[in-house]
Amino acid sequence: MDIYEYIRNLNARPEAFPEMLAYAKRHDVPIMDEDALNVMKHYMKLARVKNVLEIGTAIGYSAMHMLSVDDSVSVVTIEKDEDAHRTANAFFTDHGVSHRVLSVLGDAKEVPFEALGEAPFDLLFIDASKGNNQRFYERYLPLVKTGGLIIVDNILIRGLVVQDGITARGTRRMKEKVDGFNRAIAGSGTASAFLPVGDGLLVIIKDEKEELR
């Protein structure tokens, strides 16, 4: 056992939604790693997060876990894939949390802010196309309250972010964009932490100088 596996095991918790996890594995749906998910939920508790804006619903697995932090938590979540959107809504209904979720079908690069309910949000969670991290961050940062959290998943893209000699053009371009975003945040003076849990988790506290758009 290496040190990372040791930490991963310590961060693990009993799975709250085994049927969703099984569905994701059965249908090859990428979902958040368990240890990163539990670390994010811990940050939510520390920050007393009540309302979340999520970029990338997929089947609703992360949203369900965020809702499980406290009965007062609500989630606005954006997904552009119709099948995933439909599946997530079915899970929300099955678990009786639809009244706490605003599930938006659309491309997060262009969804009108009016469709997202009332800002500001306590937490912006970015877990969509990795090459668009910078774009999503810049677009939705104004909707986060001062002192609120921005959490970005998959900042290591399964180790690709440190690999050299990637020949596939699309993969190389994605690696460059993810690495560029990570380095931009690290060099910006923004209060942030890069955590080696799951596939890499970036936690940012919104600067007090930022104002709601």
C-alpha positions as CSV (number, residue, x, y, z in Angstrom):
1,M,0.0,0.0,0.0
2,D,1.4,3.4,-1.0
3,I,0.8,6.6,1.0
4,Y,-1.9,7.8,-1.5
5,E,-3.9,4.6,-1.1
6,Y,-3.6,4.9,2.6
7,I,-5.1,8.4,2.5
8,R,-7.8,7.3,0.0
9,N,-8.9,4.5,2.4
10,L,-9.0,6.9,5.3
11,N,-11.2,9.3,3.3
12,A,-13.6,6.6,2.2
13,R,-17.1,6.4,3.7
14,P,-20.0,3.9,3.2
15,E,-21.6,4.5,-0.2
16,A,-24.9,6.4,0.3
17,F,-26.2,5.7,-3.2
18,P,-25.1,2.2,-4.3
19,E,-27.7,1.9,-7.1
20,M,-26.4,5.1,-8.7
21,L,-22.8,4.0,-8.4
22,A,-23.7,0.6,-9.9
23,Y,-25.5,2.4,-12.8
24,A,-22.5,4.5,-13.5
25,K,-20.2,1.5,-13.6
26,R,-22.6,-0.5,-15.8
27,H,-23.0,2.4,-18.3
28,D,-19.4,3.7,-18.1
29,V,-20.6,7.1,-16.8
30,P,-17.6,9.0,-15.3
31,I,-18.4,10.0,-11.7
32,M,-16.4,11.7,-9.0
33,D,-14.0,9.5,-7.1
34,E,-15.2,8.5,-3.6
35,D,-12.4,10.1,-1.6
36,A,-12.6,13.4,-3.5
37,L,-16.4,13.4,-3.1
38,N,-16.1,13.0,0.7
39,V,-13.5,15.7,1.0
40,M,-15.8,18.0,-1.0
41,K,-18.7,17.2,1.4
42,H,-16.4,18.0,4.3
43,Y,-15.7,21.4,2.8
44,M,-19.4,22.0,2.4
45,K,-20.0,21.3,6.0
46,L,-17.1,23.6,7.1
47,A,-18.4,26.4,4.9
48,R,-22.1,25.7,5.8
49,V,-23.0,25.6,2.1
50,K,-26.7,25.8,1.5
51,N,-27.0,26.5,-2.3
52,V,-24.9,24.9,-5.0
53,L,-24.4,25.6,-8.7
54,E,-23.1,22.5,-10.4
55,I,-21.6,22.5,-13.9
56,G,-22.0,19.0,-15.3
57,T,-24.9,16.9,-13.8
58,A,-24.2,13.6,-15.6
59,I,-26.5,11.1,-13.9
60,G,-26.9,13.3,-10.7
61,Y,-24.5,11.2,-8.5
62,S,-22.5,14.2,-7.2
63,A,-25.6,16.3,-6.8
64,M,-27.2,13.6,-4.7
65,H,-24.2,13.4,-2.5
66,M,-24.1,17.2,-2.1
67,L,-27.8,17.2,-1.2
68,S,-27.1,14.5,1.4
69,V,-24.8,16.9,3.4
70,D,-27.9,18.6,4.9
71,D,-31.6,18.7,4.2
72,S,-31.4,22.5,3.7
73,V,-29.0,22.1,0.7
74,S,-30.3,22.9,-2.7
75,V,-28.6,22.3,-6.1
76,V,-28.9,24.0,-9.4
77,T,-27.3,21.7,-12.0
78,I,-26.5,22.1,-15.7
79,E,-26.2,19.2,-18.2
80,K,-26.2,19.4,-22.0
81,D,-26.7,15.7,-22.7
82,E,-30.4,14.9,-22.8
83,D,-30.1,11.2,-21.8
84,A,-28.0,12.0,-18.8
85,H,-30.3,14.9,-17.9
86,R,-33.3,12.6,-18.1
87,T,-31.6,9.9,-16.0
88,A,-30.5,12.3,-13.3
89,N,-34.1,13.7,-13.0
90,A,-35.4,10.1,-12.6
91,F,-32.9,9.5,-9.8
92,F,-33.8,12.8,-8.1
93,T,-37.5,11.8,-8.3
94,D,-36.8,8.3,-6.9
95,H,-34.9,9.8,-4.0
96,G,-37.6,12.4,-3.3
97,V,-35.3,15.4,-3.7
98,S,-36.7,16.9,-6.9
99,H,-38.1,19.9,-4.9
100,R,-34.5,20.7,-3.9
101,V,-33.0,20.5,-7.4
102,L,-33.3,22.9,-10.4
103,S,-32.1,20.7,-13.2
104,V,-31.2,22.7,-16.3
105,L,-30.8,21.2,-19.8
106,G,-28.4,23.2,-21.8
107,D,-24.8,24.0,-22.7
108,A,-23.1,25.6,-19.7
109,K,-21.1,27.9,-22.0
110,E,-24.3,29.7,-23.0
111,V,-27.1,28.9,-20.5
112,P,-28.7,32.3,-19.6
113,F,-28.2,33.2,-16.0
114,E,-31.9,33.9,-15.7
115,A,-32.5,30.1,-16.0
116,L,-30.4,29.4,-12.9
117,G,-32.6,30.9,-10.2
118,E,-31.4,33.4,-7.6
119,A,-27.7,34.1,-7.1
120,P,-25.3,34.3,-5.3
121,F,-24.4,30.7,-4.6
122,D,-22.3,29.4,-1.7
123,L,-20.5,26.8,-3.9
124,L,-19.7,26.5,-7.6
125,F,-18.8,22.9,-8.5
126,I,-17.2,22.5,-11.9
127,D,-17.2,18.9,-13.2
128,A,-17.8,19.1,-16.9
129,S,-15.6,19.1,-20.0
130,K,-12.1,19.6,-18.6
131,G,-10.8,21.8,-21.4
132,N,-13.4,24.4,-20.4
133,N,-12.4,24.8,-16.8
134,Q,-11.1,28.3,-17.3
135,R,-14.2,29.3,-19.3
136,F,-16.6,28.0,-16.8
137,Y,-14.7,29.5,-13.9
138,E,-14.7,33.0,-15.5
139,R,-18.3,32.8,-16.6
140,Y,-19.8,31.6,-13.3
141,L,-17.5,33.2,-10.7
142,P,-19.7,36.4,-10.5
143,L,-22.6,34.1,-9.3
144,V,-20.6,33.0,-6.3
145,K,-20.9,34.9,-3.0
146,T,-17.9,36.7,-1.6
147,G,-16.1,34.2,0.5
148,G,-17.9,31.3,-1.3
149,L,-16.2,28.1,-2.6
150,I,-15.3,27.1,-6.1
151,I,-14.4,23.4,-6.4
152,V,-13.0,21.9,-9.6
153,D,-12.7,18.1,-10.1
154,N,-10.3,16.1,-12.3
155,I,-7.5,18.7,-12.3
156,L,-5.0,15.8,-12.8
157,I,-6.9,14.1,-15.6
158,R,-5.7,10.7,-14.6
159,G,-2.0,11.8,-14.7
160,L,-2.1,13.2,-18.2
161,V,-1.4,16.7,-16.8
162,V,2.2,15.7,-16.1
163,Q,2.8,13.5,-19.1
164,D,5.1,14.5,-21.9
165,G,5.0,13.4,-25.5
166,I,1.3,13.0,-25.9
167,T,0.7,12.4,-29.6
168,A,-3.1,12.5,-29.8
169,R,-3.9,16.1,-30.7
170,G,-7.2,16.3,-28.8
171,T,-5.7,14.8,-25.7
172,R,-2.6,17.0,-25.8
173,R,-4.8,20.1,-26.2
174,M,-7.0,19.1,-23.2
175,K,-3.9,18.6,-21.1
176,E,-2.5,22.0,-22.1
177,K,-5.8,23.7,-21.2
178,V,-6.2,21.9,-17.8
179,D,-2.5,22.6,-16.9
180,G,-2.9,26.2,-18.1
181,F,-5.9,26.7,-15.8
182,N,-4.2,25.1,-12.8
183,R,-1.1,27.2,-13.3
184,A,-3.2,30.4,-13.8
185,I,-5.0,29.8,-10.5
186,A,-1.8,29.0,-8.7
187,G,-0.1,32.2,-9.9
188,S,-3.1,34.5,-9.4
189,G,-2.8,35.0,-5.7
190,T,-6.3,33.6,-5.3
191,A,-6.8,31.7,-2.1
192,S,-6.7,28.1,-3.3
193,A,-5.6,24.6,-2.5
194,F,-4.7,21.7,-4.9
195,L,-5.5,18.4,-3.3
196,P,-4.1,15.0,-4.4
197,V,-7.4,13.2,-3.7
198,G,-9.4,11.3,-6.3
199,D,-8.4,12.7,-9.7
200,G,-7.2,15.9,-8.1
201,L,-9.4,18.5,-6.5
202,L,-9.0,22.3,-6.6
203,V,-10.6,24.3,-3.8
204,I,-10.8,28.1,-4.3
205,I,-12.2,30.7,-1.9
206,K,-13.7,33.6,-3.9
207,D,-11.7,36.8,-3.4
208,E,-13.4,39.6,-1.6
209,K,-12.7,42.0,-4.4
210,E,-15.0,40.1,-6.8
211,E,-18.5,41.5,-7.1
212,L,-21.7,39.9,-8.2
213,R,-22.4,40.5,-11.8
